[in-house]
Amino acid sequence: MSGLPGLTRVDHIGITVPDLEEARDFLVDVLGCEYMYTLGPYRHDDSDWMSEHLGVDPRAVMRELHFFRCGGQAVFEVFHYSAPDQRTEMPRNSDVGGHHVALYVEDMDAAVAYLKSRDVTVMGDPTASSGPSEGQRWVYFLAPWGMQFELVSYPNGKAFDRQTSIR
C-alpha cells in the first residue's frame, strides 16, 4: 500500500479569524458546533520558533485559539493572531491558497432556509451536480469574516457511489 503510513482521517481544520467572539457566535449559535476549550497566548520574543514551526513572522503572537466540536468530532481549531506582516484579505477560491469548508446536511432546503433566517449570506441557490456527482446538491455561504463554507447533500448517494464498489 502506498501513501502516508497510518493515515485514517482528517483530524481538524485550522482557521485564523479577525474576531474570536464573532467566530464563536457563528460556529456555536448558527452552525451548532460545541465550544470545547481555549489555549494561548503563544509567543516567542527571543527566538525564531514561530517562523520555524508555524511559518509565520518570528514576532507573531497567537493570542488565543478555541477548539470546537461538530458532529461529535473536534473539527475547528480557530486562531486569533497578531503579526507585523499579517494580511487581512480573504483569498478567493480561484486564488492560490483559496479554500472552503464543506458541511454535509440531510435536507438542503431546510438548511438554506435556516441560514437565511439567521441573516447568513448564501451565495445563489443550491446547484444540482452532474456526472459522477449527480445526486448531490450544493451551495456556498459566508461566515461573518468572509470565509467561504459550503453545504452539500446527497441523501440518496452520488452517481459515482452507484457505479463503483470503491468507497
C-alpha positions as CSV (number, residue, x, y, z in Angstrom):
1,M,0.0,0.0,0.0
2,S,1.3,3.5,-0.8
3,G,0.7,6.8,0.8
4,L,1.1,8.2,4.3
5,P,1.6,5.4,6.8
6,G,-1.2,5.2,9.4
7,L,-3.4,7.9,7.8
8,T,-7.0,7.2,8.9
9,R,-9.0,10.5,8.6
10,V,-8.9,14.3,8.8
11,D,-8.4,15.4,12.4
12,H,-9.3,19.1,12.3
13,I,-9.3,22.3,10.3
14,G,-7.4,25.3,11.5
15,I,-8.8,28.8,10.7
16,T,-7.5,32.2,11.6
17,V,-10.2,34.8,12.2
18,P,-10.2,38.5,12.9
19,D,-12.5,38.2,15.9
20,L,-12.8,35.1,18.1
21,E,-16.1,36.1,19.7
22,E,-17.7,36.6,16.3
23,A,-16.4,33.3,15.1
24,R,-17.5,31.6,18.3
25,D,-21.0,33.0,18.0
26,F,-21.2,31.9,14.3
27,L,-19.8,28.4,15.0
28,V,-21.9,27.7,18.1
29,D,-25.1,29.8,17.6
30,V,-25.5,29.4,13.8
31,L,-23.8,26.2,12.8
32,G,-24.4,24.3,16.1
33,C,-20.8,23.4,17.0
34,E,-19.9,22.8,20.6
35,Y,-17.2,25.0,22.1
36,M,-14.6,22.8,23.8
37,Y,-11.7,24.8,25.2
38,T,-9.2,27.7,24.8
39,L,-5.4,27.8,24.7
40,G,-2.9,30.6,24.4
41,P,-1.4,33.1,24.2
42,Y,1.8,31.8,22.5
43,R,4.7,33.9,21.5
44,H,8.5,33.6,21.2
45,D,10.1,37.0,21.5
46,D,13.7,35.8,21.6
47,S,13.7,33.0,19.0
48,D,12.5,32.1,15.6
49,W,10.3,29.3,16.9
50,M,7.1,30.8,15.4
51,S,8.7,31.0,12.0
52,E,10.4,27.6,12.1
53,H,7.3,25.7,13.3
54,L,4.3,27.7,12.0
55,G,5.7,29.6,9.0
56,V,4.6,33.0,10.4
57,D,6.6,36.1,11.3
58,P,9.0,35.3,14.2
59,R,7.3,38.0,16.3
60,A,3.8,36.8,15.6
61,V,1.6,36.3,18.6
62,M,-1.0,33.6,18.6
63,R,-3.2,35.5,21.1
64,E,-5.7,32.7,21.7
65,L,-7.2,29.6,20.0
66,H,-10.5,27.9,20.5
67,F,-11.4,24.3,19.7
68,F,-15.0,23.4,18.5
69,R,-16.6,20.0,18.1
70,C,-19.2,19.4,15.3
71,G,-21.0,16.2,14.9
72,G,-19.1,14.5,17.8
73,Q,-15.6,15.3,16.4
74,A,-13.1,18.1,17.1
75,V,-13.3,19.9,13.8
76,F,-12.3,23.5,14.0
77,E,-9.2,25.0,15.7
78,V,-9.8,28.7,15.5
79,F,-6.9,31.1,15.9
80,H,-6.6,34.8,16.6
81,Y,-3.1,36.1,15.6
82,S,-1.4,39.4,15.6
83,A,1.7,39.7,13.4
84,P,3.8,42.5,12.0
85,D,3.2,41.2,8.4
86,Q,-0.4,39.9,8.8
87,R,-2.6,40.0,5.7
88,T,-6.3,40.5,6.2
89,E,-7.6,39.9,2.7
90,M,-9.6,36.7,2.3
91,P,-8.4,34.6,-0.6
92,R,-11.0,33.7,-3.3
93,N,-11.4,30.1,-4.3
94,S,-9.6,30.9,-7.5
95,D,-6.5,32.3,-5.6
96,V,-3.6,30.0,-4.7
97,G,-4.4,29.0,-1.1
98,G,-8.1,29.6,-1.7
99,H,-10.3,27.2,0.3
100,H,-13.7,26.4,1.7
101,V,-15.1,24.1,4.3
102,A,-17.9,21.8,3.2
103,L,-20.6,20.6,5.7
104,Y,-22.9,17.8,4.9
105,V,-26.6,18.3,5.6
106,E,-29.5,15.8,5.2
107,D,-32.0,18.5,4.0
108,M,-30.5,21.1,1.8
109,D,-33.7,23.3,1.5
110,A,-34.2,23.4,5.3
111,A,-30.5,24.2,5.9
112,V,-30.6,27.0,3.3
113,A,-33.8,28.5,4.8
114,Y,-32.3,28.3,8.3
115,L,-29.1,30.1,7.2
116,K,-31.1,32.8,5.5
117,S,-33.3,33.2,8.6
118,R,-30.1,33.9,10.6
119,D,-29.0,36.6,8.0
120,V,-26.2,34.5,6.7
121,T,-25.1,35.4,3.1
122,V,-26.0,32.4,0.9
123,M,-24.3,32.6,-2.5
124,G,-27.0,31.8,-5.0
125,D,-29.4,28.9,-5.0
126,P,-28.4,25.3,-4.5
127,T,-26.9,23.7,-7.6
128,A,-27.5,20.1,-8.7
129,S,-24.3,18.4,-9.7
130,S,-24.0,16.2,-12.8
131,G,-21.6,13.4,-13.9
132,P,-20.0,11.3,-11.1
133,S,-21.5,13.7,-8.5
134,E,-25.1,13.5,-9.9
135,G,-27.5,13.2,-6.9
136,Q,-25.6,15.9,-5.0
137,R,-26.8,19.5,-4.4
138,W,-24.5,22.2,-3.0
139,V,-24.4,25.9,-2.2
140,Y,-21.8,28.2,-0.7
141,F,-22.3,30.6,2.2
142,L,-20.2,33.1,4.0
143,A,-19.0,33.3,7.6
144,P,-19.2,36.8,9.1
145,W,-15.5,37.3,8.5
146,G,-15.9,36.4,4.8
147,M,-14.7,32.8,4.7
148,Q,-16.5,30.5,2.3
149,F,-18.3,27.5,3.6
150,E,-20.4,25.0,1.5
151,L,-23.4,22.9,2.2
152,V,-23.5,19.6,0.4
153,S,-26.3,17.0,0.4
154,Y,-26.7,13.7,-1.4
155,P,-29.1,11.7,0.8
156,N,-29.6,9.0,-2.0
157,G,-25.9,8.9,-2.8
158,K,-24.0,10.2,-5.8
159,A,-23.8,8.5,-9.3
160,F,-20.2,7.6,-8.5
161,D,-21.4,5.6,-5.5
162,R,-23.9,3.6,-7.6
163,Q,-21.4,2.9,-10.4
164,T,-18.4,1.6,-8.4
165,S,-17.6,-0.6,-5.5
166,I,-14.8,1.8,-4.5
167,R,-15.7,3.9,-1.4
